[in-house]
C-alpha cells in the first residue's frame, strides 16, 4: 500500500470512529457528567487502538459493524484510563491532548465519575440490543467483552499501573520493566488487534501471528513513549514532557539508555512485521504501516 493510500484510509477510518463516538457518548448524562465524558474522548487523540481493531478486522474479513463497536469500546477504555492516570492520586498531570486534563477542567469527583461511566459505556457499546440495526451475535459479544475486560483489568492495564506506582524511585531490571509495560500499555493494544480478528474467522496460525504482532507493537509503543518523554517538548506531545524523570520512574531510557531504547523499538518493529508475514493473511498492509507509525511517531 502506498503512503497516500494509507493516509486516505486513516482519514476515512478516523472520521468513522469520531462519528460513532459522537453518537454513542451521551450528551445528556446527568449533572454535567456527559459534558465531562465528551470532553475526555472527543476531538483528540491518535485513535491508534480503533485503527488497529478496524485494520485487523479487514485482515480477517470480519464483520464491520461489530468491529466499529469494538473500536469505540476500546477507545472508551483508553480514554477512561487517561482520566484516572492524570488525577492527583496517580500521575498528577494537568495537560492531556494539548488541553487541561479532565480533573483540572471539571474537578476530581466529576473526573472520577466520568472515567467510571466511560468504562461501563464501553461494555454497553459492545452489547447492543438484538433489535439494533447493527446487532452483534451474543457469542461474539461475549468474546469481545472477555478480551477487553482482561486487557483492562488486573491482568493488564490496571495491574500495570499498580506496578508503575509501586516502582517509583526503585530500579527495575529490564524483564520486570517489560512486564509492567506489557500490562500497562501493551495489553490494550494487543487486545485491539485480537478484537478485530475476533470479528472474523481466522485459523490458529493467523490468530497466534496477530497476537504476536499486537504484543510487539504494544511494547514498542511504550518504549517510544519513554523516548519521546525525554526528547520532545510538551507542546509537541500534548502532555507534560519529562514527568517520568521528574518522578523518578523506571523507563526503557533509564534502564537501557536512549540508544538502547531506540534499538529495542526497532527490534520490536521487525518482530511485528515478521509476525504479519507469517500470518498467512492477505490484507495486512495497514497493520504493517500502523506498526511503522507506532515506532516512527514524534508525539
N, C-alpha and C positions, 0 to 999 in steps of 0.2 A: 504494500500500500504506500502510495506517495504521500509526502508530508502534507500537501494541500488537501488531499482527500481525508487524511486523518484529522486535520483541523476542522474540516467541514463536519465530519462525524461527531467530533467533540461538541461543536457548537449546537448541532441539532439535538444531541442527547442531553446536553445541559439545559436547553430550553424545555425539553420534555420533562425533565426532572423538576425544574423550577416551577413549571405549571402544575405538576402533581403536588408538590409541597404547598404551593399557594392554595390548592383546592382542599387538601386534607388537613392542614394545620389550622385549627379553628380561629376565627376572629372573635367569636362570641363567648369564649370561656369566661367564667365569672370573675368579677373583681379585678379586671385588668390582666388576668392570667394569660389569656390568648395573645394580648399585645406583647407580653414578655416572651412567650414561646416563639412568636413570629419574628421578633427582633433577633432571637438567638439563631434562627435557622435559615431565614430567607435572605436573598441578595448578598451572598458572601460564601467564601469557602471554595476549595478546589473541586469538591464533589467527586473526588477520586473513587471513593467506595461505591457510589452509584454507577460510575462509569465501569468499574470492574464487574459489577453484577450484570450490567447490560452486555458488555463485551463477552463475558463468559457464557451468558445465555445464548448469544448469537453463535458462539463456537459450538455449543451443544444443541443447536437448532431447537431451542426451548420455547416455552410459552411466553410471549412478550408481555402480556397483561400481568401475569404473576411476577415476572421479573421486575416490572416497573414498581409494583408494590414492594417487592423486596428491596429495590434500590432506595425507595423513600424510607422504608423502615430502618435500614442500616444507617442512613444519613441522620435520622432522628436519634438513634442511639449515640452516634458520634457527637452530634450537637449537644445532647444532654450531658455527655461526659465532659465536654469542654466547659459547660456552665459550672459543673461541680468542681472540676480541676482548678478553675480560676478563682474559686472562693477563698477567703482569708484562711480558712481552716486547712486548706490544701496548698496550692501553689501561690495564692495571694497575688494574682495578676490583675492589672487594670486595663489592659489592651488586648483585644482579640479581633482579628479580621479588620484591623485598622480603625476600630471604634471602641468606645468604652465597653468593658465586659458587662454581663447581664447584672451582676450584683451591684456594680457601680451605678448602672442606669436605673435599676428598679429596686434595689435593696436586697439584702441577703435572704430574707424569708421568701420573697417573691421569686428570687433566682432559684432557690432550692425547690420550690413548688413547680416552677417551670420545667426544671430538669426531671423531676418525678413524673410530671404529666407527659412529657415527651417520651420518656421510657415506656410508659404504658401505651401511649398512642402508637408507638412502633408496632406493638403486637396487635393492636386493634386494626391497623392498616393491613397486617398480614392475614387477618381472619375476617374477610368481608362476608356479609350475609349471602346465602345461596341465591337470593333474588337479585343481587347486584349484577350489573351488566358485565363486569369483569370478575365474576366469581372465581374463586380458586378451590380446587378439589380439596376436601378435608385432609386427605393423606398428604398432599403437598403442603397445605397449611402447617400441618404438624412437623414435617421435615424442616421447613423454613424456620419455624419458631424454635425448634430444637437447636439448629445451627446458630441462630442469633443469640439465644439465651446463653449457650455455653461460651460463646465468644465474649459476651458482655459481663459474665459473672465472675465467680471466684477463680475459675479455671483460666480465665482470660483477662479482660481489661481491668476489672475491679481488683483481681488478685495482683496484677502487675503494678497497679497504682499503690496498693498496700506495700509491696516490696520497695517501690520507689521512695515512699515516705519514710519507711523504716531504714533506708540505706543512706540518708543524708549524713554527710560527714564521715562515712565509713568506706574504706576501699572495697571494691568488688572485683574478684577475678573475672576474666572475660566469660567463662561459661555461665556464671551466675548473672552477669550483666545481660548476656544473650537471653537467658531465661526470662528475666524481667521484661526486656523489650519484646520478646516473643508474645508474652501475655498482654502487656500494656497497650502495645500498638499493633503488633503483628497479627494477633488473633482475629481482630475485627476485619482487617484487610484480607486475610486468608478466608474468613467466613464469607466475605463479599463475593469472592471468586466461586466458592462452593455453593452459595445460594443461587447464583446464576446458573451453574451447572445443574443444580437440582431441578430447575425449571424445565430441563430437557431430560434426555436419557443418554448417558454415556457409559461405555464399558469401564470395567475396573481399572484397566491400564490408563485410560484417559482421566478418570477421577483421581487416581494417585498422582498423575503428572500435574494436574491442575492444583492439587493440594500442595505439591512441592513448589510449584510456581508461586502460589499465594504465600507460602511460608517464606520464600526467598525475598519477594518484594516487600513483605511485611516488615522483615528485619531491616532491609535496605532503606525503607522509608525512615525508620527511626534513626539509623546511622546518619543519613543525610540531614535529618533534623538536628542531630548533635553537631554536625559540621557547620550547618547554617547558623546555629546559635552563637558560634564564635567568629564567623566570617562575614555576617551580614548585619546591616543596621535594622533597627526596629521599624523604620519606615518601609523597608523592603519586605520584611517578614510579616508586617501587620500585627505583630505581637512583640512583647518586650524581649529584646536580644540580651544575651549574656546572663540570663537568670540562672541557668544551671551552674555556671561558675560561681556566681554570687552566693548561691545557696549551698555550695559545696556538694553538689550531686555527682555521683559517678556517671560518666558518659563514655561513649566509644572514643571520643577525643582524649578524655583524661586517662583512659586505660591504654589505648593503642597509639596515641598521638594523632595529629591531624593527617599526616600522610598515610599512616597505618589505617585510619578510619576510611580514608578515600579508597585505598586498595581493597578493603573489605567490602565496601559498597560495590565496587566493580566486580569482585568475585561473585557477589550475590546477583548482580545483573546477568552475568553469564550463566549462572545456575538457573535463573528464571527462563532464559532463552532456551537452554538445553532441555528443561522440563517441557516446554511447549513443543520443541522439536520431537520429543519422544512420546507426545500425547496421541499421535495418530489422528488428530483432528485437523480439518482443513482450514477452518476460518479462525485462525489465531493471530492474525496480523495486528489487530487492535490491542490485544493483550500484550503482544511483544512491544509495541510502541508505548503502551502505558508503563511497562517496566522501564523503558528508557526515560520516560517522563519523570518517574519517581527518582531516578538517580541523577538526572541532569538538571533538575529544577533548581531555582535560586531563591525560592520562598516557600 
